[in-house]
Amino acid sequence: MNLDDTPARLRLDRALDGLSVTFRGMTARSDEAQCTCHWGSEDELALLKIPDVELDPDLLRRTWDAPDWSDHGAVLRRILPQFARELVGGRVEPIFGMHTVGRSFGRGHWRQWPTQQSAAVWEFLHAWWGQSLTDPEPVVPVHELLALCAEASGTLTPWLDTWEALDHPVADRHLAVAADEWEYELLGDLLPWDAWDDEDALRTELAAWLVRYAPGRLRDLDVPEELLHRIRLIGLTGPARWEDPHYPFRTY
């Protein structure tokens, strides 16, 4: 099957179209300002106050990445249709990880937007997440996309619930990769990305989910037995963890 014709991909295409329709004509505030020394020129800023004009890749990056807009929500609404297409196309490569893209969404407080607007963003994130879980080669690795979605929405729960409910071999292979990426930090009681808020709560939820859900799905994939032991150890604390013969002694 052509991956472009799967139900998950078609849902994602509809979600992208929904963003284009919902946010057509949006602009930054007329009085929005930025530092010409560090961000960009007045001419570039003026483009954000004109609706529906495509931004060049560098200007788009500086726009979503800037942390100091007076109305980040308005700026985010202005760029969302193009930004989402670039994300799905794999053309957004943040320096410090995809969780920083999620922070940009979070700074826009999109969950407080009018219902039609917030629903369009929810549908885009859910559609992209669902499509990526069943894509053998997603443009953003699933463990990185989870960090993006968690930072964008302020919660892990719906994304983990979707993953757990999905009985699909590709999703299980992504789980194996994610577990291998996460176990180092989780064994050190750290979240595998730099969270904006509630880092300890996110870590606790992710660790508990991985310990409960992953072993049964990964045993059939012939993953290294040592990885399964490390997932088991994440569920232990204190001497039970570090005195276990399979505990990998590390510095953090």
Helices and strands as residue ranges (DSSP letters): G 3-5, H 7-22, H 42-47, H 57-65, H 72-88, H 99-107, G 110-112, H 115-133, H 142-153, H 157-165, H 169-187, H 199-218, G 219-221, H 225-234, H 238-242
